[in-house]
């Protein structure tokens, strides 16, 4: 199994981790608001055996330069810039939470540019910026910071709220460390970028093979909502992992990897050969 490498694009704009030979089919992992490239290290090394497996640090996270203005549109444009810089042609995109929203936004302007996509524990909409649920969600996450808490002090409880039954202790530790290391300004900007996001009408236009992956105990992206989401995507497969919460790749890595590998075997290729 190839070891993950910590890298930076030549222009210094993006930090990322990667494993596997660059000339192979690229599979690119996008983390959530509390994550980092290293949250995908297990998957990078696992899938790096047959792919060029890459995980970015979203702009403003890790070693990636912040954007002047953070929105779903600017994040999708940054994703396209990143893909160009790592020469990821017709990539497989795996987006978790806000990462899945960025993938959906990217597909609007690049509908046929991906080989396949995985939308994991995400949503097609966050709703109206002035909606009561949205206000409550943002207040619950940013309010403690307004009152003097830090990302490091909040991380343990935030992560515990996100996971489901019997999470892998190692994954829990990684999730907590990643959350604690998110710059407060980036966390705030990413949260506010959710407001008004709504790509429900675009689901029917997704033309590439798609895996919609949920956890039955996920309260942020509830499984019934994700199952409904999948029903609007013509080429979607839907998988629900029983007992899992919002951080499936960390709390249930074996199950996550198995679901992804099964999907890739059916819908993706490795250098022209069937994935395995």
C-alpha positions in Angstrom: 0.0 0.0 0.0 1.6 3.3 -1.1 2.2 5.9 1.6 0.5 9.3 1.4 2.7 12.2 0.4 2.1 15.8 1.6 2.3 18.1 -1.4 1.7 21.6 -2.7 0.8 22.7 -6.2 3.6 24.5 -8.1 1.9 27.8 -7.7 1.7 27.3 -3.9 -2.0 27.8 -3.9 -3.2 24.4 -2.9 -2.0 21.9 -0.3 -2.9 18.3 -0.8 -2.0 14.7 -0.1 -1.6 12.0 -2.7 -0.6 8.4 -3.3 -0.3 6.3 -6.4 1.2 7.0 -9.8 0.1 10.4 -11.3 -0.5 8.9 -14.8 -3.3 6.7 -13.4 -7.0 7.6 -13.2 -7.4 10.3 -10.6 -9.8 9.9 -7.7 -10.1 13.2 -5.7 -11.4 13.4 -2.2 -13.0 16.6 -0.8 -13.4 17.0 2.9 -16.1 18.7 5.0 -16.2 21.9 7.0 -14.4 20.4 9.9 -12.0 18.3 7.9 -8.6 18.4 6.1 -6.8 16.5 3.4 -5.4 14.2 6.1 -8.9 13.1 7.0 -8.8 11.0 3.8 -5.3 9.5 4.4 -6.7 6.0 4.9 -8.6 6.2 1.6 -5.7 7.8 -0.2 -3.4 5.0 0.7 -6.0 2.3 0.1 -7.1 3.5 -3.3 -3.6 4.7 -4.3 -2.8 1.1 -5.1 -4.8 1.4 -8.3 -5.5 5.1 -8.8 -3.8 8.4 -8.4 -5.6 9.1 -5.1 -5.6 12.8 -4.0 -7.2 14.8 -1.3 -7.2 18.6 -1.3 -7.1 21.0 1.6 -10.0 23.2 0.8 -9.0 26.9 0.3 -8.3 28.3 3.7 -7.6 24.9 5.2 -4.3 23.2 5.9 -1.7 24.5 3.4 -4.2 26.0 0.9 -4.4 29.7 0.4 -7.8 31.3 1.5 -10.1 32.7 -1.2 -10.8 36.4 -1.2 -14.5 35.6 -1.1 -15.9 32.2 -0.1 -19.0 31.0 -1.8 -20.1 27.7 -3.5 -19.3 29.3 -6.8 -15.8 30.4 -5.8 -15.1 27.0 -4.2 -16.3 25.1 -7.3 -14.0 27.4 -9.4 -11.1 26.7 -7.0 -11.8 22.9 -7.4 -11.5 23.3 -11.2 -8.2 25.2 -10.8 -6.9 22.5 -8.5 -7.8 19.7 -10.9 -6.0 21.5 -13.7 -2.9 22.0 -11.5 -2.7 18.3 -10.7 -3.6 17.3 -14.3 -6.6 15.3 -13.1 -8.4 14.6 -16.4 -11.9 13.1 -16.1 -11.5 12.5 -12.4 -13.6 10.5 -10.0 -14.7 13.0 -7.4 -15.6 12.0 -3.8 -17.2 14.9 -1.9 -18.2 14.7 1.8 -20.6 17.2 3.3 -19.7 20.6 1.9 -17.3 18.8 -0.4 -20.3 17.1 -1.9 -22.0 20.4 -2.4 -18.9 21.8 -4.1 -19.0 18.7 -6.4 -22.7 19.5 -7.3 -21.8 23.1 -8.0 -18.9 22.1 -10.1 -21.1 19.8 -12.2 -23.2 22.8 -13.2 -20.4 24.1 -15.4 -18.6 20.8 -16.0 -21.4 18.3 -16.5 -19.4 15.7 -18.4 -15.9 16.3 -17.1 -16.0 13.6 -14.3 -15.8 9.9 -14.8 -18.0 9.4 -11.8 -18.9 11.2 -8.5 -19.6 10.2 -5.0 -21.9 12.4 -2.9 -21.3 11.3 0.7 -23.3 12.6 3.7 -24.2 15.8 1.9 -27.3 17.6 0.7 -28.6 19.3 -2.5 -29.8 22.4 -0.6 -29.2 24.3 2.6 -32.3 26.4 2.1 -33.1 30.1 2.6 -30.5 32.2 4.2 -33.2 33.7 6.5 -34.9 30.4 7.3 -35.4 29.5 11.0 -33.7 26.1 10.7 -30.7 27.7 8.9 -30.4 30.5 11.5 -30.5 27.9 14.3 -27.9 25.7 12.6 -25.5 28.6 12.1 -26.0 29.9 15.6 -25.3 26.5 17.1 -22.0 26.3 15.4 -20.8 29.9 15.3 -22.4 31.2 18.5 -19.9 29.5 20.8 -17.0 31.1 18.8 -18.7 34.5 19.2 -18.7 33.9 23.0 -15.0 33.2 23.2 -14.7 29.4 22.5 -12.0 28.2 20.2 -12.0 25.4 17.5 -9.7 23.4 19.8 -12.0 23.6 22.7 -15.1 22.9 20.7 -13.7 20.0 18.6 -14.3 17.1 21.0 -17.9 17.8 21.5 -18.6 18.8 17.9 -17.1 15.5 16.6 -19.1 13.4 19.2 -22.3 15.0 17.9 -21.4 14.1 14.4 -20.6 10.4 14.7 -23.0 7.4 15.0 -22.7 4.1 16.9 -19.4 2.7 17.9 -17.0 4.9 15.8 -13.5 3.7 15.2 -11.4 5.3 17.9 -8.6 6.1 15.5 -11.0 7.8 13.1 -12.5 9.7 16.0 -9.1 11.0 17.0 -8.3 12.1 13.5 -11.6 13.8 13.2 -11.1 15.7 16.4 -7.6 16.7 15.5 -8.7 18.0 12.1 -11.6 19.9 13.6 -9.3 21.5 16.2 -6.9 22.6 13.5 -9.4 24.4 11.3 -8.7 28.2 11.3 -11.6 30.0 12.8 -11.9 32.4 9.9 -12.1 29.5 7.4 -14.7 27.6 9.5 -16.9 30.8 9.7 -16.6 31.5 6.0 -17.4 27.9 5.0 -20.5 27.8 7.3 -21.8 31.1 5.8 -21.1 29.8 2.3 -23.8 27.2 2.9 -26.5 29.8 3.2 -28.8 29.8 0.1 -27.2 26.8 -1.5 -29.9 25.0 -3.5 -29.1 22.7 -6.4 -32.2 20.4 -6.1 -33.4 21.3 -9.6 -30.0 20.4 -11.0 -30.1 16.8 -9.7 -32.0 15.5 -12.7 -29.2 16.9 -15.0 -26.4 14.9 -13.4 -25.2 12.8 -16.3 -22.3 10.8 -14.8 -22.5 7.7 -12.6 -23.2 8.8 -9.1 -23.0 7.1 -5.7 -25.1 8.7 -3.0 -23.8 7.5 0.4 -25.5 8.1 3.7 -25.3 7.0 7.3 -28.5 5.9 9.1 -27.5 7.9 12.2 -26.5 11.1 10.4 -28.4 14.1 11.8 -26.7 16.7 9.5 -27.5 14.9 6.2 -30.4 12.5 7.2 -30.6 9.2 5.3 -34.2 9.7 4.2 -33.3 13.0 2.6 -30.3 11.5 0.9 -32.4 8.6 -0.4 -34.8 11.1 -1.9 -31.9 13.0 -3.3 -30.7 9.9 -5.1 -34.1 9.3 -6.6 -33.8 12.5 -8.6 -30.4 11.6 -10.1 -30.9 9.4 -13.2 -27.6 7.5 -12.8 -27.5 7.2 -9.0 -26.8 4.2 -6.8 -27.9 4.7 -3.1 -26.1 3.1 -0.2 -27.0 3.6 3.5 -24.6 2.4 6.1 -26.5 1.2 9.2 -25.5 2.9 12.5 -23.1 5.4 10.9 -23.2 9.1 11.4 -21.8 12.0 9.5 -18.1 11.1 9.3 -18.5 7.7 7.7 -15.0 7.4 6.1 -13.5 8.0 9.6 -15.9 6.2 11.9 -16.6 3.2 9.6 -13.6 3.1 7.2 -13.9 -0.5 6.2 -17.6 -0.1 5.2 -16.9 3.2 3.5 -14.0 1.8 1.5 -16.0 -1.3 0.5 -19.0 0.7 -0.7 -16.7 3.0 -2.7 -14.7 0.0 -4.2 -17.9 -1.7 -5.2 -19.2 1.4 -7.0 -15.9 1.9 -8.8 -15.8 -1.6 -9.9 -19.2 -1.1 -11.6 -18.7 2.4 -13.0 -15.0 3.3 -13.3 -11.9 2.0 -15.0 -8.2 1.8 -14.1 -6.0 2.5 -17.1 -8.7 0.9 -19.3 -9.1 -2.2 -17.1 -12.0 -2.9 -14.9 -11.6 -1.5 -11.3 -11.0 -4.0 -8.6 
